[in-house]
Amino acid sequence: METNVLIKIHKDLEFIKQKVVVIDNELEDISKDLHIVRPEYLKKLEKIQQGKFHSFDSKEKFLEFLDNEI
């Protein structure tokens, strides 16, 4: 009886080990995707007014806005 309990505990621990390895790999993949924000982007974000939205008729007008306003 005691042996059966130990075998069950062993199987559970092996399962948990496998899950930890999977989680560790996923975290590694996520951390590879994270990048430090460049300082110039932080400055641009500070200039954006919260809740203010613009619409543009063309890509050129949008790019002009980005160059001048942000």
Beta strands, then each sheet from edge to edge (+ up, - down):
end
